[in-house]
């Protein structure tokens, strides 16, 4: 454990010591191998990235809660060896004054589709419970253990594919918690019109949304148009990016991540 870690961090292990052997992480990462979810009745590994200035200051930081935690920081745990390089990206962005705590929640394997699916009437989705887990169990723990900026305007939810779907859902489902949403290559097709119907019915969330897709995957253009209808404004409260030749891969999301974080955290 880092010498500056205090008693309140005692449930968190140094990531490098926990992993042992080969890893590709950069910066300060800590892990809780078994975080219990009373909403989902299961455990999952949770990794926390702390910004470069964390142990040299008493500052508080915005927090991003990100899905598919296996793929965020370490090629050794990532899907087909591709990672988002969240840690390297934020280490670099710190030179621009952009720093944040990132909480990476591992997916629960075969339960991933159910947990990232917000629609109970479609394949028995448990996304509402998963979002409640982040908002009501994980966030209070993180706010207790680390120096966060706990306000909604500095709290984000972010992911890709089904993780993008659950992120835009969580943003509108829990506006009391999330004022930022990173929605990469969202699975907008899932559940037919259910996502669009849901967003139309929800109150406006006065926050920021980053949305993207590549040209070699499903388009989020219809979602972008709906968000405009709801009052989100280009480059103020909404940024929509279409990457030419972008595919549905971790490497594509890693490429787009720096500008996404600049918009959400800048």
Secondary structure as a PSIPRED ss2 file (coil, helix, strand):
# PSIPRED VFORMAT (PSIPRED V4.0)

   1 X C   1.000  0.000  0.000
   2 X C   1.000  0.000  0.000
   3 X C   1.000  0.000  0.000
   4 X C   1.000  0.000  0.000
   5 X C   1.000  0.000  0.000
   6 X C   1.000  0.000  0.000
   7 X H   0.000  1.000  0.000
   8 X H   0.000  1.000  0.000
   9 X H   0.000  1.000  0.000
  10 X C   1.000  0.000  0.000
  11 X C   1.000  0.000  0.000
  12 X C   1.000  0.000  0.000
  13 X E   0.000  0.000  1.000
  14 X E   0.000  0.000  1.000
  15 X H   0.000  1.000  0.000
  16 X H   0.000  1.000  0.000
  17 X H   0.000  1.000  0.000
  18 X H   0.000  1.000  0.000
  19 X H   0.000  1.000  0.000
  20 X C   1.000  0.000  0.000
  21 X C   1.000  0.000  0.000
  22 X C   1.000  0.000  0.000
  23 X C   1.000  0.000  0.000
  24 X C   1.000  0.000  0.000
  25 X C   1.000  0.000  0.000
  26 X C   1.000  0.000  0.000
  27 X C   1.000  0.000  0.000
  28 X E   0.000  0.000  1.000
  29 X E   0.000  0.000  1.000
  30 X E   0.000  0.000  1.000
  31 X E   0.000  0.000  1.000
  32 X E   0.000  0.000  1.000
  33 X E   0.000  0.000  1.000
  34 X E   0.000  0.000  1.000
  35 X E   0.000  0.000  1.000
  36 X E   0.000  0.000  1.000
  37 X E   0.000  0.000  1.000
  38 X C   1.000  0.000  0.000
  39 X C   1.000  0.000  0.000
  40 X C   1.000  0.000  0.000
  41 X C   1.000  0.000  0.000
  42 X E   0.000  0.000  1.000
  43 X E   0.000  0.000  1.000
  44 X E   0.000  0.000  1.000
  45 X E   0.000  0.000  1.000
  46 X E   0.000  0.000  1.000
  47 X E   0.000  0.000  1.000
  48 X E   0.000  0.000  1.000
  49 X E   0.000  0.000  1.000
  50 X E   0.000  0.000  1.000
  51 X C   1.000  0.000  0.000
  52 X C   1.000  0.000  0.000
  53 X C   1.000  0.000  0.000
  54 X H   0.000  1.000  0.000
  55 X H   0.000  1.000  0.000
  56 X H   0.000  1.000  0.000
  57 X C   1.000  0.000  0.000
  58 X C   1.000  0.000  0.000
  59 X C   1.000  0.000  0.000
  60 X C   1.000  0.000  0.000
  61 X E   0.000  0.000  1.000
  62 X C   1.000  0.000  0.000
  63 X E   0.000  0.000  1.000
  64 X E   0.000  0.000  1.000
  65 X E   0.000  0.000  1.000
  66 X E   0.000  0.000  1.000
  67 X C   1.000  0.000  0.000
  68 X C   1.000  0.000  0.000
  69 X H   0.000  1.000  0.000
  70 X H   0.000  1.000  0.000
  71 X H   0.000  1.000  0.000
  72 X C   1.000  0.000  0.000
  73 X C   1.000  0.000  0.000
  74 X C   1.000  0.000  0.000
  75 X C   1.000  0.000  0.000
  76 X C   1.000  0.000  0.000
  77 X C   1.000  0.000  0.000
  78 X C   1.000  0.000  0.000
  79 X H   0.000  1.000  0.000
  80 X H   0.000  1.000  0.000
  81 X H   0.000  1.000  0.000
  82 X C   1.000  0.000  0.000
  83 X C   1.000  0.000  0.000
  84 X C   1.000  0.000  0.000
  85 X C   1.000  0.000  0.000
  86 X H   0.000  1.000  0.000
  87 X H   0.000  1.000  0.000
  88 X H   0.000  1.000  0.000
  89 X H   0.000  1.000  0.000
  90 X H   0.000  1.000  0.000
  91 X H   0.000  1.000  0.000
  92 X H   0.000  1.000  0.000
  93 X H   0.000  1.000  0.000
  94 X H   0.000  1.000  0.000
  95 X H   0.000  1.000  0.000
  96 X H   0.000  1.000  0.000
  97 X C   1.000  0.000  0.000
  98 X C   1.000  0.000  0.000
  99 X C   1.000  0.000  0.000
 100 X C   1.000  0.000  0.000
 101 X E   0.000  0.000  1.000
 102 X E   0.000  0.000  1.000
 103 X E   0.000  0.000  1.000
 104 X E   0.000  0.000  1.000
 105 X E   0.000  0.000  1.000
 106 X C   1.000  0.000  0.000
 107 X C   1.000  0.000  0.000
 108 X C   1.000  0.000  0.000
 109 X H   0.000  1.000  0.000
 110 X H   0.000  1.000  0.000
 111 X H   0.000  1.000  0.000
 112 X H   0.000  1.000  0.000
 113 X H   0.000  1.000  0.000
 114 X H   0.000  1.000  0.000
 115 X H   0.000  1.000  0.000
 116 X C   1.000  0.000  0.000
 117 X C   1.000  0.000  0.000
 118 X C   1.000  0.000  0.000
 119 X C   1.000  0.000  0.000
 120 X C   1.000  0.000  0.000
 121 X C   1.000  0.000  0.000
 122 X C   1.000  0.000  0.000
 123 X C   1.000  0.000  0.000
 124 X C   1.000  0.000  0.000
 125 X C   1.000  0.000  0.000
 126 X C   1.000  0.000  0.000
 127 X H   0.000  1.000  0.000
 128 X H   0.000  1.000  0.000
 129 X H   0.000  1.000  0.000
 130 X H   0.000  1.000  0.000
 131 X H   0.000  1.000  0.000
 132 X H   0.000  1.000  0.000
 133 X H   0.000  1.000  0.000
 134 X H   0.000  1.000  0.000
 135 X H   0.000  1.000  0.000
 136 X H   0.000  1.000  0.000
 137 X H   0.000  1.000  0.000
 138 X H   0.000  1.000  0.000
 139 X H   0.000  1.000  0.000
 140 X H   0.000  1.000  0.000
 141 X H   0.000  1.000  0.000
 142 X H   0.000  1.000  0.000
 143 X H   0.000  1.000  0.000
 144 X H   0.000  1.000  0.000
 145 X H   0.000  1.000  0.000
 146 X C   1.000  0.000  0.000
 147 X C   1.000  0.000  0.000
 148 X E   0.000  0.000  1.000
 149 X C   1.000  0.000  0.000
 150 X C   1.000  0.000  0.000
 151 X C   1.000  0.000  0.000
 152 X H   0.000  1.000  0.000
 153 X H   0.000  1.000  0.000
 154 X H   0.000  1.000  0.000
 155 X E   0.000  0.000  1.000
 156 X E   0.000  0.000  1.000
 157 X E   0.000  0.000  1.000
 158 X E   0.000  0.000  1.000
 159 X E   0.000  0.000  1.000
 160 X E   0.000  0.000  1.000
 161 X C   1.000  0.000  0.000
 162 X H   0.000  1.000  0.000
 163 X H   0.000  1.000  0.000
 164 X H   0.000  1.000  0.000
 165 X H   0.000  1.000  0.000
 166 X H   0.000  1.000  0.000
 167 X H   0.000  1.000  0.000
 168 X H   0.000  1.000  0.000
 169 X H   0.000  1.000  0.000
 170 X H   0.000  1.000  0.000
 171 X H   0.000  1.000  0.000
 172 X H   0.000  1.000  0.000
 173 X H   0.000  1.000  0.000
 174 X C   1.000  0.000  0.000
 175 X C   1.000  0.000  0.000
 176 X C   1.000  0.000  0.000
 177 X C   1.000  0.000  0.000
 178 X C   1.000  0.000  0.000
 179 X C   1.000  0.000  0.000
 180 X E   0.000  0.000  1.000
 181 X E   0.000  0.000  1.000
 182 X E   0.000  0.000  1.000
 183 X E   0.000  0.000  1.000
 184 X E   0.000  0.000  1.000
 185 X C   1.000  0.000  0.000
 186 X C   1.000  0.000  0.000
 187 X C   1.000  0.000  0.000
 188 X C   1.000  0.000  0.000
 189 X C   1.000  0.000  0.000
 190 X C   1.000  0.000  0.000
 191 X C   1.000  0.000  0.000
 192 X C   1.000  0.000  0.000
 193 X C   1.000  0.000  0.000
 194 X H   0.000  1.000  0.000
 195 X H   0.000  1.000  0.000
 196 X H   0.000  1.000  0.000
 197 X H   0.000  1.000  0.000
 198 X H   0.000  1.000  0.000
 199 X H   0.000  1.000  0.000
 200 X H   0.000  1.000  0.000
 201 X H   0.000  1.000  0.000
 202 X C   1.000  0.000  0.000
 203 X C   1.000  0.000  0.000
 204 X C   1.000  0.000  0.000
 205 X C   1.000  0.000  0.000
 206 X C   1.000  0.000  0.000
 207 X C   1.000  0.000  0.000
 208 X E   0.000  0.000  1.000
 209 X E   0.000  0.000  1.000
 210 X E   0.000  0.000  1.000
 211 X E   0.000  0.000  1.000
 212 X E   0.000  0.000  1.000
 213 X E   0.000  0.000  1.000
 214 X E   0.000  0.000  1.000
 215 X C   1.000  0.000  0.000
 216 X C   1.000  0.000  0.000
 217 X C   1.000  0.000  0.000
 218 X C   1.000  0.000  0.000
 219 X C   1.000  0.000  0.000
 220 X C   1.000  0.000  0.000
 221 X H   0.000  1.000  0.000
 222 X H   0.000  1.000  0.000
 223 X H   0.000  1.000  0.000
 224 X H   0.000  1.000  0.000
 225 X H   0.000  1.000  0.000
 226 X H   0.000  1.000  0.000
 227 X H   0.000  1.000  0.000
 228 X H   0.000  1.000  0.000
 229 X H   0.000  1.000  0.000
 230 X C   1.000  0.000  0.000
 231 X C   1.000  0.000  0.000
 232 X C   1.000  0.000  0.000
 233 X C   1.000  0.000  0.000
 234 X E   0.000  0.000  1.000
 235 X C   1.000  0.000  0.000
 236 X C   1.000  0.000  0.000
 237 X C   1.000  0.000  0.000
 238 X E   0.000  0.000  1.000
 239 X E   0.000  0.000  1.000
 240 X E   0.000  0.000  1.000
 241 X E   0.000  0.000  1.000
 242 X E   0.000  0.000  1.000
 243 X E   0.000  0.000  1.000
 244 X C   1.000  0.000  0.000
 245 X C   1.000  0.000  0.000
 246 X C   1.000  0.000  0.000
 247 X C   1.000  0.000  0.000
 248 X C   1.000  0.000  0.000
 249 X C   1.000  0.000  0.000
 250 X H   0.000  1.000  0.000
 251 X H   0.000  1.000  0.000
 252 X H   0.000  1.000  0.000
 253 X H   0.000  1.000  0.000
 254 X H   0.000  1.000  0.000
 255 X H   0.000  1.000  0.000
 256 X H   0.000  1.000  0.000
 257 X H   0.000  1.000  0.000
 258 X H   0.000  1.000  0.000
 259 X H   0.000  1.000  0.000
 260 X H   0.000  1.000  0.000
 261 X H   0.000  1.000  0.000
 262 X H   0.000  1.000  0.000
 263 X H   0.000  1.000  0.000
 264 X H   0.000  1.000  0.000
 265 X H   0.000  1.000  0.000
 266 X C   1.000  0.000  0.000
